[in-house]
Amino acid sequence: MKKKILVVYAHPEPTSLTRTLVQVTVETLEKQGHEVIHSDLYGMHWKAVFDENDFPDRVDPNRLSFIAESAHAYVLGRQTEDVATEQAKLSSADAVILQFPLWWFGVPAILKGWIERVYAYGFGYGYKNEGNRYRYGDGALKGKKALVSVVAGGPPEDYGPRGINGPMDQLLFPLTHGALFYPGMDVLPIHPVYGATHIATAAEVEDVKEAWRCRVRRLFEDAPIPFRSQNGGGYPDRHTLGDNVAPGQNGLLAHIAGEAR
Amino acid sequence: MKKKILVVYAHPEPTSLTRTLVQVTVETLEKQGHEVIHSDLYGMHWKAVFDENDFPDRVDPNRLSFIAESAHAYVLGRQTEDVATEQAKLSSADAVILQFPLWWFGVPAILKGWIERVYAYGFGYGYKNEGNRYRYGDGALKGKKALVSVVAGGPPEDYGPRGINGPMDQLLFPLTHGALFYPGMDVLPIHPVYGATHIATAAEVEDVKEAWRCRVRRLFEDAPIPFRSQNGGGYPDRHTLGDNVAPGQNGLLAHIAGEAR
């Protein structure tokens, strides 16, 4: 069945490895008969900074509360056009693919600012104006697939279980769990490319493209990361893991079912 | 002895809790006889997006490599003035304090973009043009103190050891370990404020201010997080923990000496 996929990417250089992999995304999905829509953040000159200009019609002109103004702007349709457009693209998509270089162990500022501005109160959080009732597996984006393609300069061993940078899936937990699973998306395991600064030959690039092509092809088949949902029984008080859930485990990995400590 | 402290902050609303705590920082340090310098990112209209405009004099006008252009611009003094100014402020400071609201489990985009742009190759990484030789405890900012003040809307239990968001120190590991310890700073334990949306009365605000005042007073006395240094013996190959270091431990916390798993 034909699906719609939103590809959000954050690199200005068309010949970069990130952008090369964006091309693979588009070709692979279109070959499968799907429709691809783009958010080329650099190409769009996306406004990265969340500020007072996001709220042309203020509920309180004297004091800027981001939550209060965001809720007001979202519910009354007084958001800026760029934000409303991105929300509509997200809402219409069956899946979202994020593609970016790892900068200082996180997403580039332009992508962070996309999340901050597009995730309005009522949309990215505070769904149905119900505070934290719908989050972590439940929300406005429930059931959509999310897939992260990240390109790191450092070698894979630096990101291994005992690598000096820390494991990639833990470094990006604020993105996968905190930004994608939070409003309800099914988040697939991250697809990292390591040692990007040393990928030089055409054969090496082709290997990287092929590995990603395989992941994209299975976008609607692969199992998501088994993050525990807030409302699925793991968090009886909606704040902390129940005593019978992952007993004795602490930290980020306790929020993933079946994850060895 | 009189010290110089750079305070970098990221909230546009002067009456916000973040900015209230910035005032506490300034008052406390000046009362101690220190000199405070400011990087008010919103007030400065800091350019958050790292892009081709950061490199007015390109080594390769046809293809944008951030690392190559950053190294070129830094070593030849062809950076933009705003970036060079922030580097000079960092270099002249004995300590750096970052103050910001937690947005989507990380720093606001404007602060992420400050790190990305100011941390040039040769300065924030690639010190002495030696690749990864100097990092994680060694580098251009070696010996400076770093302290993070973060304001979160959610309650403390959400950030506890088994809290649904994950522990704050693990969520901000990419900042403390990956951005502050990386170029050599001694990073103090994070000072979080939780439940900010429910801090309402003057007495509650005063409690929050007083707790922070105590932390600021001890800026040059408190023990840093005992992150393991790359060149201190923990990583014989500069990539992974040695077999005799934290044996059997994996993940972020293995990089902190004495941290229970």
Chai-1 contact restraints between the chains, C-beta under 6 A:
chainA,res_idxA,chainB,res_idxB,connection_type,confidence,min_distance_angstrom,max_distance_angstrom,comment,restraint_id
A,P12,B,D51,contact,1.0,0.0,6.0,A-B,restraint_1
A,E13,B,L64,contact,1.0,0.0,6.0,A-B,restraint_2
A,T15,B,R63,contact,1.0,0.0,6.0,A-B,restraint_3
A,A48,B,A48,contact,1.0,0.0,6.0,A-B,restraint_4
A,A48,B,V49,contact,1.0,0.0,6.0,A-B,restraint_5
A,A48,B,A109,contact,1.0,0.0,6.0,A-B,restraint_6
A,V49,B,A48,contact,1.0,0.0,6.0,A-B,restraint_7
A,V49,B,I110,contact,1.0,0.0,6.0,A-B,restraint_8
A,D51,B,P12,contact,1.0,0.0,6.0,A-B,restraint_9
A,R63,B,T15,contact,1.0,0.0,6.0,A-B,restraint_10
A,L64,B,E13,contact,1.0,0.0,6.0,A-B,restraint_11
A,W103,B,E116,contact,1.0,0.0,6.0,A-B,restraint_12
A,W104,B,I115,contact,1.0,0.0,6.0,A-B,restraint_13
A,W104,B,G178,contact,1.0,0.0,6.0,A-B,restraint_14
A,W104,B,A179,contact,1.0,0.0,6.0,A-B,restraint_15
A,F105,B,P174,contact,1.0,0.0,6.0,A-B,restraint_16
A,F105,B,G178,contact,1.0,0.0,6.0,A-B,restraint_17
A,G106,B,P174,contact,1.0,0.0,6.0,A-B,restraint_18
A,A109,B,A48,contact,1.0,0.0,6.0,A-B,restraint_19
A,A109,B,A109,contact,1.0,0.0,6.0,A-B,restraint_20
A,A109,B,K112,contact,1.0,0.0,6.0,A-B,restraint_21
A,A109,B,G113,contact,1.0,0.0,6.0,A-B,restraint_22
A,A109,B,E116,contact,1.0,0.0,6.0,A-B,restraint_23
A,I110,B,V49,contact,1.0,0.0,6.0,A-B,restraint_24
A,K112,B,A109,contact,1.0,0.0,6.0,A-B,restraint_25
A,K112,B,K112,contact,1.0,0.0,6.0,A-B,restraint_26
A,G113,B,A109,contact,1.0,0.0,6.0,A-B,restraint_27
A,I115,B,W104,contact,1.0,0.0,6.0,A-B,restraint_28
A,E116,B,W103,contact,1.0,0.0,6.0,A-B,restraint_29
A,E116,B,A109,contact,1.0,0.0,6.0,A-B,restraint_30
A,E157,B,H239,contact,1.0,0.0,6.0,A-B,restraint_31
A,E157,B,T240,contact,1.0,0.0,6.0,A-B,restraint_32
A,D158,B,H239,contact,1.0,0.0,6.0,A-B,restraint_33
A,P161,B,N250,contact,1.0,0.0,6.0,A-B,restraint_34
A,R162,B,T240,contact,1.0,0.0,6.0,A-B,restraint_35
A,R162,B,L241,contact,1.0,0.0,6.0,A-B,restraint_36
A,R162,B,N250,contact,1.0,0.0,6.0,A-B,restraint_37
A,G163,B,T240,contact,1.0,0.0,6.0,A-B,restraint_38
A,I164,B,Y235,contact,1.0,0.0,6.0,A-B,restraint_39
A,I164,B,H239,contact,1.0,0.0,6.0,A-B,restraint_40
A,G166,B,L252,contact,1.0,0.0,6.0,A-B,restraint_41
A,P167,B,G251,contact,1.0,0.0,6.0,A-B,restraint_42
A,Q170,B,G251,contact,1.0,0.0,6.0,A-B,restraint_43
A,Q170,B,L252,contact,1.0,0.0,6.0,A-B,restraint_44
A,L171,B,P174,contact,1.0,0.0,6.0,A-B,restraint_45
A,P174,B,F105,contact,1.0,0.0,6.0,A-B,restraint_46
A,P174,B,G106,contact,1.0,0.0,6.0,A-B,restraint_47
A,P174,B,L171,contact,1.0,0.0,6.0,A-B,restraint_48
A,G178,B,W104,contact,1.0,0.0,6.0,A-B,restraint_49
A,G178,B,F105,contact,1.0,0.0,6.0,A-B,restraint_50
A,A179,B,W104,contact,1.0,0.0,6.0,A-B,restraint_51
A,Y235,B,I164,contact,1.0,0.0,6.0,A-B,restraint_52
A,H239,B,E157,contact,1.0,0.0,6.0,A-B,restraint_53
A,H239,B,D158,contact,1.0,0.0,6.0,A-B,restraint_54
A,H239,B,I164,contact,1.0,0.0,6.0,A-B,restraint_55
A,T240,B,E157,contact,1.0,0.0,6.0,A-B,restraint_56
A,T240,B,R162,contact,1.0,0.0,6.0,A-B,restraint_57
A,T240,B,G163,contact,1.0,0.0,6.0,A-B,restraint_58
A,L241,B,R162,contact,1.0,0.0,6.0,A-B,restraint_59
A,N250,B,P161,contact,1.0,0.0,6.0,A-B,restraint_60
A,N250,B,R162,contact,1.0,0.0,6.0,A-B,restraint_61
A,G251,B,P167,contact,1.0,0.0,6.0,A-B,restraint_62
A,G251,B,Q170,contact,1.0,0.0,6.0,A-B,restraint_63
A,L252,B,G166,contact,1.0,0.0,6.0,A-B,restraint_64
A,L252,B,Q170,contact,1.0,0.0,6.0,A-B,restraint_65
